[in-house]
């Protein structure tokens, strides 16, 4: 992938898309194309086709998606399914029609069965039932994977798919009604400290285990895959280590400086018991995560205080 190659990052305003644009710039790729939602509705088939015909990108990273945590997925399954299907179908089809050299589709670790053997190998896909709290999103992502593989099989396209583990970092969603677990806990711990609360309530039992990858590591992996991977077989991206929600909560409280008690709300769902990806395939290609979890959380908290919290609430 030459430094002058035209690269379209779909979803550049999101958590992953922003990081990919940063990494591309740092690696001196100087022809990155972006459009925000006001300029291009990726759910509009005609608009997407017209954009591809005009810009003629050589490489595409499909990082655009409707995302959210357990509550958002449970409340809006129709939107999570339909919106993601529209975005994926439109971008992937246009990439084929307009002769894109390589497309990278970003899936999610939630595509795997709820009770998949741990750590999860790529071939666990479609071997068992999904986690019901986010199955609509997962089904949409599986459809995107299969569409990329279908274009590879039928037309010889180099459309690859990467499955990231749970991501966090600058520009994450910290809204308590729709965010993922790490960003939600980070904000809850900060607010509990700010108001002098004696306890922090965490959803579920605290027993489920999750793997977390800093978004800058994910972006680095995406650029690495664009340069070094061509197989239609899906490939996991993670750090290869997991942590319990209780341990994560304790670590976040330590970083934030909240000294109250942790309380677990057993009326709330736990989700999948454990979700750790087997990352031997991407490690075998020469890529590994670099940012330790505590360091990544501290940097994310510093960003949150600077960019999303009022001076009074940051005190």
C-alpha positions, -999 to +999 in steps of 0.1 A: +000+000+000+018+031-013+019+063+008+001+080-021-028+054-022-063+068-018-078+053+013-114+058+023-121+054+060-158+050+065-168+060+100-139+083+107-158+101+134-162+069+155-138+054+181-120+031+156-122+054+126-106+083+143-077+062+155-072+047+120-070+082+105-044+091+132-023+060+125-024+065+087-013+101+092+015+090+115+027+065+089+026+092+062-003+080+042-013+114+027-044+106+006-070+096+032-106+104+022-133+109+048-170+120+049-190+127+079-227+118+082-239+152+071-218+148+038-226+112+031-253+089+044-238+054+042-273+040+045-282+057+012-273+033-016-274+059-044-253+084-024-227+058-016-225+047-052-221+083-064-194+089-038-174+059-050-178+068-086-165+103-078-136+096-054-125+062-068-107+050-036-082+022-039-085+010-003-115+010+020-117+006+058-153-001+068-153+011+104-188+027+103-215+010+123-242+016+149-227+003+182-236+002+219-236-017+251-260-043+265-288-018+272-287-001+238-286-035+220-315-048+241-336-017+236-330-012+198-324-046+181-343-035+149-321-004+145-289-023+152-298-049+126-312-028+098-288+002+100-257-020+100-270-042+072-277-011+051-242+005+057-224-028+051-243-037+019-239-003+004-202+001+010-191-034+002-212-035-030-198-001-041-163-012-034-168-041-058-186-020-085-158+006-085-128-017-084-114-011-049-081-029-046-087-040-010-115-036+016-111-042+053-144-049+071-144-045+109-166-071+126-167-078+164-159-105+189-197-107+196-201-127+163-189-158+182-212-182+201-220-173+237-204-205+250-175-208+225-144-226+238-119-201+252-098-185+239-120-182+208-105-194+175-117-179+142-133-212+132-158-210+162-180-188+140-215-202+136-208-232+158-234-223+185-261-198+197-252-162+201-254-141+232-290-129+231-283-094+245-265-084+213-276-109+187-290-084+163-257-065+160-238-098+158-261-111+130-255-079+110-217-083+114-219-120+104-238-110+073-210-084+065-184-111+069-202-135+046-208-108+020-170-101+019-163-138+016-189-141-012-173-114-032-139-130-027-152-164-038-174-152-068-153-123-081-119-127-066-121-095-045-096-089-018-122-081+009-108-090+043-125-091+078-110-084+112-127-093+145-116-069+172-121-076+209-136-051+233-121-016+224-117+015+245-098+048+243-101+085+233-134+094+216-152+064+231-189+067+240-191+076+277-229+080+277-242+058+306-273+048+286-255+034+256-218+029+263-198-003+267-186-016+300-151+000+304-162+035+293-193+033+314-174+022+345-148+049+340-175+076+339-195+061+368-163+059+389-155+096+381-190+108+390-191+087+422-158+103+433-170+138+423-201+136+444-184+118+474-204+087+470-197+057+493-204+031+467-202+024+430-229+001+415-217-023+388-241-043+366-242-081+371-221-103+393-186-090+383-176-126+374-176-124+335-142-120+320-135-097+291-105-088+270-098-051+263-077-035+235-067+001+233-081+016+201-047+029+190-035-008+190-066-017+169-059+010+144-023-001+141-035-036+135-058-024+108-030-007+088-009-038+093-036-060+079-041-037+049-004-042+041+000-078+051-032-098+049-052-109+019-072-140+029-110-139+031-108-159+063-116-138+093-088-128+117-090-119+154-074-088+168-068-086+205-042-085+233-046-122+243-053-115+280-086-111+298-098-097+332-129-101+353-154-072+355-147-071+392-110-067+386-117-042+359-139-022+382-112-022+409-085-011+384-107+018+372-114+029+407-077+029+414-069+050+383-098+074+390-090+076+428-125+065+439-121+049+474-157+038+480-171+002+480-181-018+449-217-031+448-229-055+422-265-053+410-275-089+405-308-079+388-288-068+357-275-092+330-239-104+329-238-111+292-214-137+279-195-155+307-161-151+291-149-136+258-112-140+251-099-142+215-072-165+202-048-141+185-022-166+174-031-160+137-023-122+137+006-127+161+020-152+137+020-126+110+041-103+132+016-080+149+011-077+187-007-053+210+016-028+228-005-008+252-009-023+287-044-021+302-037+002+332-017+026+310-045+027+284-072+033+310-051+061+326-047+078+292-084+074+284-094+089+317-071+119+311-087+124+277-122+121+292-114+147+319-100+171+293-126+167+265-159+156+279-162+167+315-170+202+326-144+220+348-166+215+379-171+178+373-134+173+366-124+188+399 
